[in-house]
Amino acid sequence: MAGLVGEYEVKLDAKGRFLFPSGLRKQLSPAAQENFMLNKGFEDCLTLYPMNEWDKLSEQLSKMNLFKPKNRMFYRLFHQGAKAVGLDSAGRIHIPVTHMERVGLSKEVMLIAYNDRIEIWDKHHYFDMIDSNMADFADLADEVMGGLENEE
């Protein structure tokens, strides 16, 4: 799978469901278009992994040495609250109330697709986070991408 890309604005209904965008669904392989793993993200967002990508990640994590306390804690925190979800017959995904409360999701939601995952943000939290980091974007780009020059 090529990396996922795009920002999609969706609305949560009263039951915590949103219509999965067709433009995002088309980026997924046919085998990955129905079932996902919903998990807490690293900032104030949720992360939705296509199940095939979750399986790859789980395989990598299964190689961790769980006799090390930091590894055990990371493993616990990473998997805490993970829940399998799927598209319903109308093409919607349901987000449990506990997950919505955990990250403060309201009715207006942003789906941010990149690489192998989709982040689910409260629209206002997402744009606040982006705005507060834009001033440092050039420095961040230099720090993160500066060592990737092609050497000839």
Solvent accessible surface area in square Angstrom, and as a share of the most:
residue,aa,sasa,rsa
1,M,98,0.44
2,A,88,0.68
3,G,43,0.41
4,L,1,0.00
5,V,99,0.57
6,G,32,0.31
7,E,96,0.43
8,Y,47,0.18
9,E,90,0.41
10,V,16,0.09
11,K,109,0.46
12,L,9,0.04
13,D,54,0.28
14,A,115,0.89
15,K,136,0.57
16,G,1,0.01
17,R,53,0.19
18,F,2,0.01
19,L,113,0.56
20,F,9,0.04
21,P,22,0.14
22,S,75,0.48
23,G,35,0.34
24,L,0,0.00
25,R,70,0.26
26,K,162,0.69
27,Q,57,0.25
28,L,6,0.03
29,S,42,0.27
30,P,117,0.74
31,A,100,0.78
32,A,1,0.01
33,Q,39,0.17
34,E,78,0.35
35,N,86,0.44
36,F,0,0.00
37,M,29,0.13
38,L,0,0.00
39,N,0,0.00
40,K,58,0.25
41,G,9,0.09
42,F,148,0.61
43,E,97,0.44
44,D,84,0.44
45,C,0,0.00
46,L,0,0.00
47,T,7,0.04
48,L,0,0.00
49,Y,4,0.02
50,P,0,0.00
51,M,48,0.22
52,N,51,0.26
53,E,13,0.06
54,W,18,0.06
55,D,81,0.42
56,K,114,0.48
57,L,33,0.16
58,S,34,0.22
59,E,102,0.46
60,Q,118,0.52
61,L,18,0.09
62,S,72,0.46
63,K,152,0.65
64,M,47,0.21
65,N,72,0.37
66,L,76,0.38
67,F,185,0.77
68,K,112,0.47
69,P,92,0.58
70,K,174,0.74
71,N,36,0.18
72,R,83,0.30
73,M,93,0.41
74,F,80,0.33
75,Y,66,0.25
76,R,131,0.48
77,L,115,0.57
78,F,20,0.08
79,H,50,0.22
80,Q,91,0.40
81,G,27,0.26
82,A,36,0.28
83,K,90,0.38
84,A,63,0.49
85,V,17,0.10
86,G,32,0.31
87,L,23,0.12
88,D,56,0.29
89,S,128,0.83
90,A,57,0.44
91,G,12,0.12
92,R,68,0.25
93,I,0,0.00
94,H,84,0.37
95,I,0,0.00
96,P,18,0.12
97,V,86,0.49
98,T,86,0.50
99,H,10,0.04
100,M,33,0.15
101,E,126,0.57
102,R,89,0.32
103,V,6,0.04
104,G,36,0.34
105,L,21,0.10
106,S,56,0.36
107,K,128,0.54
108,E,51,0.23
109,V,0,0.00
110,M,9,0.04
111,L,0,0.00
112,I,21,0.11
113,A,6,0.04
114,Y,93,0.36
115,N,91,0.47
116,D,25,0.13
117,R,49,0.18
118,I,0,0.00
119,E,22,0.10
120,I,0,0.00
121,W,6,0.02
122,D,6,0.03
123,K,46,0.20
124,H,107,0.48
125,H,75,0.34
126,Y,12,0.04
127,F,79,0.33
128,D,92,0.48
129,M,58,0.26
130,I,56,0.28
131,D,99,0.51
132,S,82,0.53
133,N,73,0.37
134,M,109,0.49
135,A,97,0.75
136,D,81,0.42
137,F,117,0.49
138,A,77,0.60
139,D,105,0.54
140,L,95,0.47
141,A,37,0.29
142,D,104,0.54
143,E,143,0.64
144,V,91,0.52
145,M,112,0.50
146,G,24,0.23
147,G,73,0.71
148,L,117,0.58
149,E,124,0.56
150,N,140,0.72
151,E,169,0.76
152,E,213,0.95
